[in-house]
Amino acid sequence: MIRRALISVSDKAGLEELVKALGEYGVEVVSSGGTAKRIKELGYARLTEVSDYTGHPESPGGLLKTLHPRVHGGLLLSRGVPEHREYMDEHGIEPFEMVVVNLYPFEATVAKGADLLTAAENIDIGGPTMIRSAAKAALLYGSVAIVTDPKQYPEIIKALKANKGDVPAAIKRELAEKAYARTSAYDAAITAYLEKERKKN
């Protein structure tokens, strides 16, 4: 069952429909920044700010939000492994069964002719890290559904409704593969931009 979802999205298209579907199954949502603000505006009751969950305030500029052991421990550790469960209980780490992340719009930013500083400011760090952690957990334990594109929301909503609030293992596996493809393409876009900038000088 999907009990807790971590949501951090740059592109908020389709978020209302996804959150509504999660609400039907009483899913607790953990979120931060503009995403949390939008979810609050939608009137979602079971919302926790990342900073409240981690006990660590968000840094200036939002540079440090989700890079925290209580976030990644909730992804990479499994309550099905006794040593993991003991560690989680000791450190107040709760598991996440779904992660919804889409990245800072680096590709769109550089396509507009951004300078190096602007491009660098649009390199997402926390997002790819969460995506990779969640995808690894999906492969290791089948425990996390990692959603990286608003175009995937209809499939997720359909799966939740068909499986009484859960996402089947086969879909989690497919989403994990797509997640790694996304972070790979993102890094490739950054590399291509930097190579192009270097050759200008």
MARMIMAR-980668 format. One record per residue: residue number from 0; residue in one letter; chain; x, y, z of N, C-alpha, C in turn. Coordinates in pm, whole numbers, plus 50000, padded with zeros to 5 digits. Layout:
BEGIN
> i;aa;ch;n.c1;n.c2;n.c3;ca.c1;ca.c2;ca.c3;c.c1;c.c2;c.c3
> NUM;a;A;X;Y;Z;X;Y;Z;X;Y;Z .
...
//
This chain:
BEGIN
> i;aa;ch;n.c1;n.c2;n.c3;ca.c1;ca.c2;ca.c3;c.c1;c.c2;c.c3
> 0;m;A;50083;49879;50000;50000;50000;50000;50087;50125;50000 .
> 1;i;A;50038;50228;49933;50105;50358;49936;50053;50433;50058 .
> 2;r;A;50139;50447;50159;50099;50516;50282;50158;50656;50290 .
> 3;r;A;50280;50673;50239;50348;50803;50244;50410;50831;50109 .
> 4;a;A;50392;50954;50062;50447;50996;49933;50531;51121;49952 .
> 5;l;A;50645;51123;49890;50734;51239;49891;50718;51308;49757 .
> 6;i;A;50674;51434;49758;50645;51504;49633;50725;51634;49625 .
> 7;s;A;50802;51649;49517;50879;51771;49493;50888;51791;49343 .
> 8;v;A;50810;51884;49291;50800;51898;49146;50821;52042;49101 .
> 9;s;A;50897;52057;48995;50914;52187;48932;50793;52216;48843 .
> 10;d;A;50756;52117;48762;50638;52126;48676;50518;52074;48754 .
> 11;k;A;50425;52163;48785;50311;52125;48869;50187;52086;48789 .
> 12;a;A;50204;52066;48659;50093;52021;48576;50042;51886;48626 .
> 13;g;A;49911;51873;48635;49850;51747;48675;49858;51714;48823 .
> 14;l;A;49919;51803;48901;49939;51775;49043;49805;51762;49117 .
> 15;e;A;49710;51846;49081;49580;51843;49149;49514;51706;49137 .
> 16;e;A;49516;51649;49017;49453;51519;48995;49525;51409;49073 .
> 17;l;A;49659;51414;49074;49735;51313;49146;49710;51321;49296 .
> 18;v;A;49714;51441;49350;49693;51460;49494;49552;51416;49534 .
> 19;k;A;49456;51445;49450;49319;51402;49478;49312;51250;49488 .
> 20;a;A;49379;51182;49396;49379;51035;49397;49448;50982;49522 .
> 21;l;A;49560;51044;49562;49629;51001;49683;49541;51023;49806 .
> 22;g;A;49468;51134;49806;49380;51165;49918;49271;51062;49938 .
> 23;e;A;49226;50999;49830;49121;50898;49840;49166;50777;49921 .
> 24;y;A;49299;50759;49932;49353;50645;50007;49426;50689;50133 .
> 25;g;A;49406;50813;50174;49461;50862;50299;49612;50869;50303 .
> 26;v;A;49673;50890;50188;49819;50894;50181;49872;51021;50247 .
> 27;e;A;49971;51006;50334;50039;51122;50390;50139;51174;50288 .
> 28;v;A;50137;51303;50261;50228;51365;50165;50331;51447;50240 .
> 29;v;A;50457;51425;50208;50567;51505;50260;50620;51588;50144 .
> 30;s;A;50631;51719;50163;50669;51806;50053;50735;51932;50107 .
> 31;s;A;50786;52015;50015;50855;52137;50057;50839;52245;49951 .
> 32;g;A;50877;52368;49989;50884;52479;49896;50754;52505;49823 .
> 33;g;A;50768;52536;49694;50652;52570;49611;50556;52454;49595 .
> 34;t;A;50608;52332;49599;50519;52216;49586;50428;52206;49708 .
> 35;a;A;50485;52220;49827;50403;52216;49949;50300;52327;49948 .
> 36;k;A;50342;52445;49904;50249;52558;49898;50131;52526;49807 .
> 37;r;A;50159;52467;49690;50052;52433;49596;49959;52327;49654 .
> 38;i;A;50017;52226;49720;49935;52120;49778;49847;52176;49890 .
> 39;k;A;49900;52271;49967;49819;52338;50069;49702;52410;50006 .
> 40;e;A;49729;52480;49895;49624;52553;49824;49513;52459;49776 .
> 41;l;A;49550;52335;49749;49452;52237;49704;49371;52180;49821 .
> 42;g;A;49408;52222;49943;49333;52180;50060;49364;52040;50109 .
> 43;y;A;49482;51991;50076;49518;51854;50117;49542;51850;50267 .
> 44;a;A;49476;51759;50335;49478;51757;50482;49605;51694;50539 .
> 45;r;A;49649;51583;50481;49761;51507;50539;49893;51549;50474 .
> 46;l;A;49932;51673;50499;50054;51728;50441;50153;51762;50551 .
> 47;t;A;50277;51717;50534;50386;51749;50627;50498;51815;50549 .
> 48;e;A;50548;51927;50599;50663;51993;50537;50789;51909;50561 .
> 49;v;A;50875;51903;50461;51000;51829;50475;51078;51875;50597 .
> 50;s;A;51085;52007;50618;51162;52060;50731;51104;52016;50865 .
> 51;d;A;50971;51999;50872;50909;51950;50995;50943;51802;51017 .
> 52;y;A;50948;51727;50908;50980;51584;50918;51126;51563;50954 .
> 53;t;A;51216;51638;50890;51360;51618;50916;51407;51689;51042 .
> 54;g;A;51332;51793;51085;51376;51873;51198;51489;51967;51162 .
> 55;h;A;51507;51987;51031;51616;52073;50983;51557;52177;50889 .
> 56;p;A;51574;52307;50919;51513;52410;50834;51572;52413;50694 .
> 57;e;A;51488;52450;50599;51534;52466;50461;51636;52577;50452 .
> 58;s;A;51742;52556;50375;51849;52654;50364;51809;52770;50274 .
> 59;p;A;51881;52882;50281;51856;52993;50188;51863;52945;50043 .
> 60;g;A;51769;52993;49964;51766;52953;49823;51715;52813;49799 .
> 61;g;A;51672;52746;49907;51618;52610;49891;51721;52507;49848 .
> 62;l;A;51850;52539;49869;51955;52448;49822;51960;52319;49903 .
> 63;l;A;51922;52325;50030;51918;52205;50115;51777;52186;50167 .
> 64;k;A;51709;52087;50112;51575;52054;50157;51563;51904;50182 .
> 65;t;A;51586;51828;50078;51562;51684;50084;51689;51602;50101 .
> 66;l;A;51806;51667;50100;51931;51594;50120;51952;51570;50270 .
> 67;h;A;51881;51471;50321;51880;51445;50465;51861;51294;50488 .
> 68;p;A;51926;51238;50592;51913;51095;50619;51770;51047;50642 .
> 69;r;A;51684;51133;50699;51546;51088;50723;51468;51078;50592 .
> 70;v;A;51511;51153;50492;51449;51141;50360;51504;51018;50287 .
> 71;h;A;51634;51012;50271;51692;50903;50193;51690;50771;50268 .
> 72;g;A;51691;50777;50402;51672;50655;50479;51535;50596;50456 .
> 73;g;A;51435;50684;50437;51300;50639;50409;51283;50578;50272 .
> 74;l;A;51385;50596;50187;51384;50538;50053;51473;50414;50045 .
> 75;l;A;51596;50427;50092;51696;50323;50070;51690;50209;50171 .
> 76;l;A;51629;50233;50287;51619;50128;50388;51483;50059;50380 .
> 77;s;A;51482;49932;50416;51359;49853;50409;51322;49801;50547 .
> 78;r;A;51196;49820;50585;51149;49768;50713;51142;49616;50711 .
> 79;g;A;51154;49556;50594;51157;49410;50584;51291;49350;50620 .
> 80;v;A;51393;49435;50636;51526;49389;50677;51544;49426;50823 .
> 81;p;A;51562;49328;50913;51566;49357;51057;51665;49466;51096 .
> 82;e;A;51786;49464;51040;51885;49566;51075;51840;49704;51030 .
> 83;h;A;51775;49710;50913;51724;49838;50863;51614;49889;50955 .
> 84;r;A;51522;49799;50990;51409;49839;51073;51456;49893;51208 .
> 85;e;A;51556;49827;51266;51610;49873;51394;51670;50013;51381 .
> 86;y;A;51745;50034;51273;51807;50164;51249;51701;50271;51228 .
> 87;m;A;51598;50238;51150;51490;50333;51123;51416;50370;51250 .
> 88;d;A;51388;50273;51333;51318;50300;51458;51403;50388;51551 .
> 89;e;A;51532;50361;51554;51622;50435;51641;51633;50581;51600 .
> 90;h;A;51626;50607;51468;51649;50743;51418;51524;50811;51365 .
> 91;g;A;51409;50755;51392;51283;50819;51354;51263;50830;51204 .
> 92;i;A;51305;50728;51131;51294;50728;50984;51169;50652;50943 .
> 93;e;A;51084;50718;50867;50962;50656;50817;50978;50623;50668 .
> 94;p;A;50925;50510;50624;50940;50473;50483;50848;50553;50391 .
> 95;f;A;50894;50571;50269;50812;50627;50161;50783;50517;50061 .
> 96;e;A;50658;50509;50017;50623;50411;49914;50606;50474;49776 .
> 97;m;A;50606;50606;49772;50598;50675;49642;50681;50803;49648 .
> 98;v;A;50751;50831;49540;50823;50956;49523;50781;51016;49390 .
> 99;v;A;50741;51142;49395;50700;51214;49274;50794;51333;49259 .
> 100;v;A;50881;51327;49160;50982;51430;49140;50996;51460;48992 .
> 101;n;A;50989;51588;48956;51041;51627;48825;51140;51741;48847 .
> 102;l;A;51235;51751;48759;51357;51827;48785;51350;51972;48742 .
> 103;y;A;51441;52053;48800;51454;52191;48754;51466;52190;48601 .
> 104;p;A;51408;52287;48534;51402;52285;48387;51535;52327;48321 .
> 105;f;A;51639;52248;48343;51770;52282;48288;51766;52291;48136 .
> 106;e;A;51710;52190;48073;51709;52187;47926;51636;52309;47868 .
> 107;a;A;51520;52342;47926;51444;52457;47877;51519;52587;47903 .
> 108;t;A;51588;52594;48015;51663;52715;48050;51775;52741;47952 .
> 109;v;A;51855;52639;47922;51969;52660;47831;51923;52676;47687 .
> 110;a;A;51807;52621;47655;51754;52638;47519;51722;52784;47489 .
> 111;k;A;51702;52863;47595;51673;53005;47579;51800;53090;47572 .
> 112;g;A;51916;53022;47574;52042;53095;47564;52097;53141;47697 .
> 113;a;A;52074;53067;47801;52118;53106;47936;52270;53114;47946 .
> 114;d;A;52319;53208;48028;52462;53213;48056;52497;53103;48156 .
> 115;l;A;52627;53088;48182;52673;52977;48266;52615;52985;48407 .
> 116;l;A;52609;53104;48466;52558;53118;48602;52412;53077;48610 .
> 117;t;A;52332;53124;48514;52190;53089;48512;52171;52940;48491 .
> 118;a;A;52252;52884;48402;52244;52740;48376;52278;52661;48502 .
> 119;a;A;52385;52703;48571;52427;52633;48692;52320;52640;48801 .
> 120;e;A;52254;52754;48811;52149;52769;48911;52032;52675;48884 .
> 121;n;A;52017;52631;48760;51908;52541;48722;51951;52396;48713 .
> 122;i;A;52065;52362;48772;52106;52222;48784;52047;52167;48914 .
> 123;d;A;51959;52073;48901;51892;52012;49017;51987;51912;49083 .
> 124;i;A;51997;51917;49215;52080;51824;49290;51994;51727;49371 .
> 125;g;A;51906;51782;49452;51822;51697;49536;51729;51608;49457 .
> 126;g;A;51676;51662;49346;51582;51585;49265;51641;51457;49209 .
> 127;p;A;51753;51466;49134;51814;51343;49082;51855;51245;49192 .
> 128;t;A;51897;51300;49306;51938;51212;49417;51819;51133;49469 .
> 129;m;A;51704;51200;49486;51583;51129;49529;51538;51028;49425 .
> 130;i;A;51546;51067;49299;51504;50976;49192;51588;50849;49195 .
> 131;r;A;51718;50865;49206;51807;50749;49204;51787;50662;49329 .
> 132;s;A;51770;50725;49444;51745;50647;49566;51615;50568;49556 .
> 133;a;A;51510;50634;49509;51380;50568;49499;51383;50456;49396 .
> 134;a;A;51450;50480;49284;51457;50377;49180;51537;50256;49228 .
> 135;k;A;51645;50282;49302;51723;50170;49358;51637;50088;49453 .
> 136;a;A;51560;50155;49538;51472;50083;49631;51368;50001;49556 .
> 137;a;A;51320;50054;49445;51223;49980;49364;51284;49851;49312 .
> 138;l;A;51411;49858;49272;51478;49739;49219;51517;49641;49329 .
> 139;l;A;51561;49694;49443;51605;49607;49553;51488;49540;49624 .
> 140;y;A;51386;49617;49656;51280;49569;49744;51141;49574;49681 .
> 141;g;A;51127;49641;49568;50994;49662;49510;50909;49751;49598 .
> 142;s;A;50976;49841;49675;50905;49915;49780;50861;50055;49741 .
> 143;v;A;50916;50111;49633;50889;50251;49600;50846;50265;49454 .
> 144;a;A;50742;50344;49433;50702;50384;49298;50763;50521;49273 .
> 145;i;A;50851;50532;49174;50917;50659;49146;50858;50719;49019 .
> 146;v;A;50795;50834;49036;50721;50901;48928;50798;51027;48889 .
> 147;t;A;50842;51035;48763;50931;51143;48722;50874;51236;48616 .
> 148;d;A;50750;51213;48574;50694;51291;48465;50542;51304;48485 .
> 149;p;A;50487;51426;48475;50341;51441;48486;50263;51353;48388 .
> 150;k;A;50326;51317;48278;50258;51229;48182;50234;51090;48239 .
> 151;q;A;50304;51056;48347;50286;50926;48411;50170;50926;48511 .
> 152;y;A;50120;51044;48548;50017;51051;48652;49892;50971;48618 .
> 153;p;A;49840;50978;48495;49719;50898;48467;49739;50749;48491 .
> 154;e;A;49856;50698;48455;49885;50556;48479;49888;50526;48629 .
> 155;i;A;49947;50616;48706;49956;50596;48850;49818;50602;48913 .
> 156;i;A;49738;50700;48873;49602;50712;48926;49520;50588;48894 .
> 157;k;A;49533;50540;48771;49462;50418;48730;49506;50299;48814 .
> 158;a;A;49638;50288;48837;49691;50176;48916;49641;50183;49060 .
> 159;l;A;49639;50301;49118;49591;50317;49255;49446;50271;49268 .
> 160;k;A;49364;50311;49172;49223;50276;49178;49200;50126;49155 .
> 161;a;A;49282;50067;49067;49265;49925;49035;49320;49835;49144 .
> 162;n;A;49408;49888;49227;49477;49805;49327;49455;49855;49470 .
> 163;k;A;49344;49926;49490;49303;49971;49623;49413;50048;49696 .
> 164;g;A;49474;50143;49623;49573;50229;49685;49716;50181;49675 .
> 165;d;A;49742;50085;49590;49878;50034;49572;49919;50046;49425 .
> 166;v;A;50048;50024;49399;50101;50023;49264;50170;49888;49244 .
> 167;p;A;50134;49811;49142;50191;49678;49123;50342;49680;49100 .
> 168;a;A;50406;49570;49135;50551;49558;49124;50600;49580;48980 .
> 169;a;A;50526;49531;48883;50568;49545;48744;50573;49691;48702 .
> 170;i;A;50479;49770;48750;50478;49913;48718;50594;49983;48789 .
> 171;k;A;50620;49944;48914;50734;50003;48987;50865;49975;48914 .
> 172;r;A;50878;49856;48863;51000;49819;48789;51014;49903;48663 .
> 173;e;A;50907;49921;48591;50908;50002;48469;50938;50149;48500 .
> 174;l;A;50879;50199;48607;50903;50338;48647;51049;50359;48688 .
> 175;a;A;51109;50259;48753;51250;50270;48792;51340;50282;48670 .
> 176;e;A;51311;50203;48569;51390;50210;48445;51377;50348;48381 .
> 177;k;A;51256;50399;48377;51234;50532;48320;51301;50640;48404 .
> 178;a;A;51307;50618;48534;51371;50714;48624;51520;50727;48593 .
> 179;y;A;51586;50614;48577;51728;50620;48545;51752;50678;48405 .
> 180;a;A;51661;50652;48313;51672;50714;48180;51661;50865;48192 .
> 181;r;A;51575;50911;48280;51557;51056;48297;51681;51121;48356 .
> 182;t;A;51738;51064;48463;51857;51125;48521;51976;51116;48426 .
> 183;s;A;51982;51010;48347;52088;50997;48247;52077;51106;48141 .
> 184;a;A;51956;51130;48092;51935;51234;47991;51963;51372;48048 .
> 185;y;A;51928;51391;48174;51951;51520;48241;52100;51549;48251 .
> 186;d;A;52177;51450;48298;52322;51467;48307;52384;51488;48169 .
> 187;a;A;52332;51418;48069;52384;51434;47934;52360;51576;47883 .
> 188;a;A;52244;51632;47916;52214;51769;47874;52308;51869;47941 .
> 189;i;A;52339;51846;48067;52432;51934;48138;52571;51924;48076 .
> 190;t;A;52615;51803;48050;52748;51783;47989;52757;51849;47853 .
> 191;a;A;52654;51831;47772;52654;51890;47637;52660;52042;47644 .
> 192;y;A;52585;52100;47738;52588;52246;47753;52726;52293;47795 .
> 193;l;A;52786;52228;47893;52917;52270;47943;53024;52257;47835 .
> 194;e;A;53018;52152;47756;53114;52136;47647;53100;52248;47545 .
> 195;k;A;52977;52283;47514;52950;52391;47419;53001;52524;47472 .
> 196;e;A;52978;52550;47602;53025;52674;47663;53178;52681;47663 .
> 197;r;A;53243;52570;47693;53389;52568;47697;53449;52599;47561 .
> 198;k;A;53386;52549;47457;53440;52567;47322;53422;52709;47270 .
> 199;k;A;53334;52785;47341;53316;52925;47303;53438;53007;47340 .
> 200;n;A;53510;52965;47445;53618;53043;47501;53756;53002;47447 .
//
